[in-house]
Amino acid sequence: MLLEIKNLCKTYGNQAEVQVKAVNNISLDVTQGDFSAIIGPSGSGKTTFLNLIAGLLLPSCGEILFQKKAIHLMSEKERTSFRLNNIGFIFQNYQLFPMLTAYENVELPLQLKEKDQIKIKDRIEKALELVGISSLAQRYPNQMSGGQQQRVSIARAIADAPSLILADEPTANLDSHTAHEIISLFKKLNKELNLTFLFSTHDPRLIDQVDRVLTMSDGIITGGIA
Amino acid sequence: MLFLLKYSLKNLLRSYARSSILCVGLSTSFILIVWLLSFNYSAQKQMTQEVTQQFIGYAQLFHQEYYNQDYSEINPYRVLKIDPTKYHEASNVCGRLTIPTFISGPQNMAGLLLIGLDPQKELQNSSIHKMIAQGTFLNEDDANNIIIGKRLSKKLGVQQGDELVVLGQALDGSIANDLFTVSAIIDFGGGDLEERVAFTNLASGRNFLSMPADTFHQLVSFQSTDSLLPFNETQSKIDNWQQLLPDVALSMRFTSSFCWLLSVVIVLIVGAGVANAFFLSFAEREDEIKSLNIIGIPSSWITLSLGIESLCLTLFSLFIGNILAWLIVTYFSIHPLDMMFMTGGQPILLGGMEISSAVSFIHYPLFYLVANIIIISFTSLAMVYPIWSAVKRSKHVA
């Protein structure tokens, strides 16, 4: 089992009358190679749920076990290191660093993990090739379209073949054609590299490409757990 | 490490305007500090030189009972007997006599100190001869020639070539009186000294006071106390100009302290400005820092990166600042800065004499070192909070 989530909840606010339960008693198992989407309207708790899994937020109750290791019990330093070594992140607004080229954006997390510069170069080139933007390697983010930028973001996330790739609304800023292309790319990487994907979306048109759909509403997963 | 450097430098270059403004701010602050310190140092040095060279000297050797405790009175009966061979060998030591007298002219009379000078040595060491407005400086062989101040000449109603009666008390207790011829008129810039002192040569002074040969009231050094040490004996004492002119020394110390205080205030303002600029530039990049944190980049790496950016900016600014500061100080050393505009055209008087208002800057390498250390220390301190704040806020993921 890659990820085990048990009775997870996250509550914002201290006083009972203003408390918001963003994530409410969710239990979920994710195995290596899963290709899952969390679907739900804005404010349903998707982002909070992904942030909890990534160790960016600490749960109010419950457990998150990643390869049997309890993320919620780790220190902040350990969680940062855990993210660097185990999780690939893909953002809604790409979050590329504007002063770095596509190549350098992919290179950034690798430089902290790997010392062998030849290996780093190989991984970057392979990742850029897999997402189909090898020819844009020396371009800066502002010289690329939204779809191309998202591909760079994907290349950065997959370059080191992490155990889990989390994507928060990765297609929200893209037109429907490009959005389909990105999800197809996810699927291709899932199949070819056996990468585990867990991403959130509020676009129901994308769910036909997904193996497992988790429907989320008011902090509760209402369907697709099994 | 190489990638970290590349990342930091690329970050620095991505916003030219922001980096340029910070760079200009830091360089200007550096120049301002060096300029201010150099001005202060040069002005102090020049003032000291003028005060000491014009009249009082850097240090004096005298009989320990010659001055009273607060240097307001003299006892002309306390003289020093100096070995003539030693005195003639010491070219940078001038012997003097100081005689309290009354001087009488056709229109008025006044009390003053008649100073007996060694003309040859004074010409080499002091700048009294440069103040002569009319006539010529004293000569060793002249008998009873006197140089008086411009103000005194007007008060007494005398011109160059006129005769004056000088009255006093000789060392043997008898009344001393003699006729002196005004050989020159001296201009101390209209200061009190023009009415309070007059000059004659040693021989005329000794003759007036019935003083034995080779006796002096003071030996004056215009460079250091060291040249007076060979003459120091049990009954004599050496004091420097600060002790002899405490009021002048105090006012110069005040000016110096004020300039240092001003420098500190400037540094504090610069430090606050730099901290604010860094804070704003880091706050602008909160999302970027947050993204780094999310993808697992450690806070230490982020902090180091921001630190390298700031350090590179500071070092570059200091490089520019050092060059410009050196050029500016050089300019003011060639073209002295005339401070007359601050006095409304009035001469600057200190200790009864006029001080040159044009300050010629002096290069002093220590100031560059001090300014570099001050800017680096302040920018380092100023960066601590912005970096800490930026990294801390990046961890609060909504």
Interface residues (C-beta under 8 A of the other chain):
Chain A: N51 A54 L56 L57 E76 K77 T80 S81 F82 R83 L84 N85 I87 F89 F91 Q95 F97 P98 M99 L100 E104 E107 L108 P109 Q111 L112 R156
Chain B: F3 L4 K6 Y7 K10 N11 L13 R14 D287 E288 S291 N293 I294 I295 G296 I297 P298 S299 W301 K395 V397
